[in-house]
Amino acid sequence: MFPTRVTLIPLALMACTPLPPSSASTPAAPVDGTGLVWLQNEVGADALYRSGNVDLDGDGIDEMLFYVGGPGRCGSGGCDLYVLRNTANGIAVIARTSVTQLPIGVLDTSHHGMRDIVVSVGGGGMPFGHRVLRFDGQTYPGNPTVAPAEPIDTIGTPVISQGDMRPIVF
């Protein structure tokens, strides 16, 4: 029986050996942790969030979407959505949109090189529905309940689903 154990140890060690880095020229998508450090610094360690990654500008690198809630962070109309990009100089904020609800999705259509984002809205006297946010060349609309955001019947491709918010944990 001893030789079998000796044989399994090298196999187990091989399974733990990291793979060599990819030679592909496209950088890997940013991981949750990159945005979480920024999020904790921006909104505080007691925030709750849900997140999703999606390539909004077609460059092969995902942007990060964070739906942020927690104590004192949401109103009757919803919570904030942050759209972030991981750059060589750190995290860049593409947009911060208030009073959003889940789910959040994207459409195949785009404006000024960025895909259209769809957020759910409702509460605070507003009927529940979806609004499309179109990039204006600088940012996405800050409030989905007023123009230029427009009603739409579909959520598109889901990026952040409904569900429990999770704490920022390090």
ROZANU-910463 format. One record per residue (C-alpha): x, y, z; residue number from 1; residue in one letter; chain. Coordinates in Angstrom, 3 decimals. Each point is the difference from the previous one (the first is absolute). Layout:
ROZANU-910463
SITE       xx       yy       zz   k r c
SITE        X        Y        Z NUM a A
...
This chain:
ROZANU-910463
SITE       xx       yy       zz   k r c
SITE    0.000    0.000    0.000   1 m A
SITE    2.919    2.403    0.638   2 f A
SITE    1.040    0.151   -3.711   3 p A
SITE   -3.543    1.093   -0.961   4 t A
SITE    0.180    2.965    2.387   5 r A
SITE    3.399    0.995   -1.320   6 v A
SITE   -1.370   -0.101   -3.545   7 t A
SITE   -2.992    2.185    0.919   8 l A
SITE    2.060    2.753    1.632   9 i A
SITE    1.761    1.076   -3.233  10 p A
SITE   -3.341   -0.124   -1.813  11 l A
SITE   -1.604    2.207    2.644  12 a A
SITE    2.907    2.456   -0.201  13 l A
SITE   -0.289    0.112   -3.787  14 m A
SITE   -3.687    0.895    0.328  15 a A
SITE    0.974    3.024    2.160  16 c A
SITE    2.717    1.262   -2.328  17 t A
SITE   -1.091    3.264   -1.662  18 p A
SITE   -0.291    0.030   -3.743  19 l A
SITE    2.445    2.165   -1.939  20 p A
SITE   -1.300    3.452   -0.965  21 p A
SITE   -1.922    0.170   -3.249  22 s A
SITE    1.806    1.372   -2.991  23 s A
SITE   -3.206    1.632   -1.233  24 a A
SITE    0.296    3.746   -0.595  25 s A
SITE   -3.430    0.812    1.465  26 t A
SITE    0.228    0.794    3.735  27 p A
SITE   -2.140   -2.030    2.361  28 a A
SITE   -3.284    1.452    1.196  29 a A
SITE    0.256    1.871    3.291  30 p A
SITE   -0.930   -2.078    2.996  31 v A
SITE   -2.456    0.963    2.691  32 d A
SITE    2.841    0.738    2.444  33 g A
SITE    1.367    2.888   -2.068  34 t A
SITE   -3.316    1.810    0.132  35 g A
SITE   -0.684   -1.013    3.595  36 l A
SITE    3.057    1.846    1.284  37 v A
SITE   -1.154    3.111   -1.842  38 w A
SITE   -3.579   -0.532    1.204  39 l A
SITE    1.027   -0.318    3.633  40 q A
SITE    2.025    3.214   -0.233  41 n A
SITE   -2.806    1.836   -1.809  42 e A
SITE   -3.134   -1.079    1.874  43 v A
SITE    1.286   -1.652    3.182  44 g A
SITE    0.614   -3.478    1.330  45 a A
SITE   -3.572   -0.388    1.260  46 d A
SITE   -1.479    0.255   -3.512  47 a A
SITE   -1.794   -2.917   -1.583  48 l A
SITE    0.215   -0.756   -3.700  49 y A
SITE   -0.767   -2.195   -2.990  50 r A
SITE    2.239    0.132   -3.035  51 s A
SITE    0.503   -1.110   -3.554  52 g A
SITE    2.600    0.401   -2.728  53 n A
SITE   -0.774    0.765   -3.635  54 v A
SITE    1.938    1.395   -2.949  55 d A
SITE   -1.796    3.277   -0.708  56 l A
SITE    2.404    1.498   -2.553  57 d A
SITE    0.909   -3.089   -2.055  58 g A
SITE    3.708    0.070    0.888  59 d A
SITE   -0.018   -3.548    1.371  60 g A
SITE    0.405    1.183    3.619  61 i A
SITE   -2.968   -0.033    2.333  62 d A
SITE   -1.182    3.082    1.814  63 e A
SITE   -1.288   -0.509    3.566  64 m A
SITE   -3.533    0.789    1.142  65 l A
SITE   -0.654    0.306    3.734  66 f A
SITE   -3.481    0.375    1.458  67 y A
SITE    0.624    1.488    3.459  68 v A
SITE   -2.291   -0.020    3.009  69 g A
SITE    0.181   -0.254    3.750  70 g A
SITE   -0.791    2.212    2.957  71 p A
SITE   -0.987    3.503   -1.142  72 g A
SITE    0.964   -0.627   -3.635  73 r A
SITE   -3.352   -0.583   -1.705  74 c A
SITE   -3.268    1.851   -0.186  75 g A
SITE   -3.523   -1.142   -0.785  76 s A
SITE    0.889    0.126   -3.720  77 g A
SITE    3.056   -2.226    0.237  78 g A
SITE    3.774    0.036    0.353  79 c A
SITE    3.034    1.244   -1.939  80 d A
SITE    1.543   -1.752   -2.983  81 l A
SITE    3.701    0.621   -0.652  82 y A
SITE    1.496   -0.727   -3.421  83 v A
SITE    3.780   -0.327    0.303  84 l A
SITE    2.961   -0.611   -2.271  85 r A
SITE    3.321   -1.467    1.110  86 n A
SITE    2.766    2.169   -1.509  87 t A
SITE    3.787    0.154    0.271  88 a A
SITE   -0.502    2.918    2.423  89 n A
SITE   -2.561   -1.825    2.162  90 g A
SITE   -3.774   -0.065    0.003  91 i A
SITE   -1.802    2.557   -2.183  92 a A
SITE   -3.655    0.794    0.683  93 v A
SITE   -1.967   -0.068   -3.232  94 i A
SITE   -3.322    0.712    1.724  95 a A
SITE   -1.892    0.121    3.261  96 r A
SITE   -3.726   -0.386   -0.426  97 t A
SITE   -2.406    0.438    2.920  98 s A
SITE   -3.414   -1.545    0.772  99 v A
SITE    0.551   -3.250   -1.857 100 t A
SITE   -1.521   -3.378    0.758 101 q A
SITE    1.049   -3.518   -0.988 102 l A
SITE    0.281   -1.721   -2.437 103 p A
SITE    2.424    1.923   -2.224 104 i A
SITE    0.841   -0.979   -3.558 105 g A
SITE    1.539    1.189   -3.254 106 v A
SITE   -1.249    0.250   -3.559 107 l A
SITE    1.851   -0.781   -3.230 108 d A
SITE   -0.530    3.632   -1.050 109 t A
SITE    2.566    2.664    0.861 110 s A
SITE    0.477    3.754    0.007 111 h A
SITE    3.349    1.806   -0.271 112 h A
SITE    1.776   -3.371    0.071 113 g A
SITE   -1.573   -1.329    3.228 114 m A
SITE   -2.779   -2.573    0.300 115 r A
SITE   -3.361    1.140    1.326 116 d A
SITE   -0.699   -0.978    3.621 117 i A
SITE   -3.482   -0.906    1.223 118 v A
SITE   -0.935    0.516    3.645 119 v A
SITE   -3.169   -0.833    1.848 120 s A
SITE   -1.852    2.851    1.681 121 v A
SITE   -2.934    0.279    2.374 122 g A
SITE   -0.995    0.966    3.482 123 g A
SITE   -0.252    3.453    1.512 124 g A
SITE   -3.226    0.570   -1.920 125 g A
SITE    1.381   -1.201   -3.338 126 m A
SITE   -1.481   -3.101   -1.641 127 p A
SITE    2.395   -2.901   -0.517 128 f A
SITE    1.568   -0.376   -3.430 129 g A
SITE    3.269    0.265   -1.918 130 h A
SITE    1.930    2.988   -1.334 131 r A
SITE    2.747    0.074   -2.607 132 v A
SITE    3.102    2.071    0.765 133 l A
SITE    1.961    1.156   -3.030 134 r A
SITE    3.593    1.195    0.181 135 f A
SITE    0.289    3.676   -1.056 136 d A
SITE    3.722   -0.055   -0.772 137 g A
SITE    0.964    0.808    3.616 138 q A
SITE   -2.291   -1.981    2.318 139 t A
SITE   -3.341   -1.754    0.390 140 y A
SITE   -3.034    1.876    1.425 141 p A
SITE    0.163    0.575    3.755 142 g A
SITE   -3.716   -0.547    0.575 143 n A
SITE   -1.932   -2.652   -1.933 144 p A
SITE   -3.396    1.449    0.919 145 t A
SITE    0.367    3.141   -2.148 146 v A
SITE    1.099    0.814   -3.554 147 a A
SITE    2.214   -0.865   -1.763 148 p A
SITE   -0.672   -3.478    1.462 149 a A
SITE   -2.917   -1.608   -1.832 150 e A
SITE   -2.453   -2.798    0.816 151 p A
SITE    0.722   -3.369   -1.602 152 i A
SITE   -1.778   -3.359    0.159 153 d A
SITE    3.040   -2.277    0.315 154 t A
SITE    2.931   -0.337    2.384 155 i A
SITE    2.157   -1.292   -2.856 156 g A
SITE    2.847   -2.286    1.006 157 t A
SITE    0.066   -0.210    3.818 158 p A
SITE    3.211    1.208    1.680 159 v A
SITE   -1.116    0.336    3.640 160 i A
SITE   -2.906   -2.163    1.105 161 s A
SITE   -2.352    0.489    2.906 162 q A
SITE    1.110   -1.557    3.254 163 g A
SITE    1.545    0.601    3.353 164 d A
SITE    2.622    2.688    0.298 165 m A
SITE    3.355   -1.121    1.378 166 r A
SITE    2.379    1.847    2.322 167 p A
SITE    3.388    1.298   -1.048 168 i A
SITE    2.282   -2.468    1.763 169 v A
SITE    3.794   -0.074   -0.044 170 f A
